[in-house]
Structures are given as structure tokens and as C-alpha cells.
Amino acid sequence: LVFLSARHNPLREEILTPGYLDPAGEERAIRQLREADTKLILFSNRRTSEFGPEVFGHDYGRRLMGWIETQYEPCATFGPDRSPDLKIGDLPFFLRAYCRKSS
């Protein structure tokens, strides 16, 4: 999506599966998102059971997701089921867009 949209990814990680970010890495990611003035964050709702922890923001990446939830709000869901009630980790697969909250 980054390539096709000709956008810059403010993080050096292309994916955030378990094991990519330790606590210091989560703090760095938060700092990079803040410094880049990131307006939109996209999550793919993909369980990662092959890595152990399954759900981003619940089983891993809690600090980063917690920060995102304070600074951003869900603004769109893409997929066969577009219900705003779907949570990351639910079935079916979907993409969730988070837009920065207005101050």
C-alpha cells in the first residue's frame, strides 16, 4: 500500500509482527510517528499465531497501540465486513484506518 500510494512510511519496519519491536523500538516508533506528523495509520487485521503472540495491541505492541488509540481514532474499515465494531484480532480479515484526532 505504501508503494502503490506513493507515500512514505515513517517507520523503518515495514511490518510489525511479534519480535520486531522491543520496548525501546516501540518508543522509537511512537517518536517517528509523532515527528513525521503522521495523519493516517493502516492496520491489517492479521492474526500472527505462527509467531506465538496473535493480536497486535493485545498480545504484543501494547504500548504502541495504546499510544495510537490516544492520538488516533478509527475512521474506516475495509473488507467484506465493514462493521466499526470489529476489533483487531476478530475474524474476518479487514483493514482498519486510524485518522489522527483533531486537537
Secondary structure, DSSP 8 states (H G I E B T S, - for coil): -HHHHT---SSS-S---TTS--HHHHHHHHHHHHHTT--EEEEE----GGGS--SBTTTB-HHHHHHHHHHEEEEEEESS---TT--TT-SS--EEEEEE---
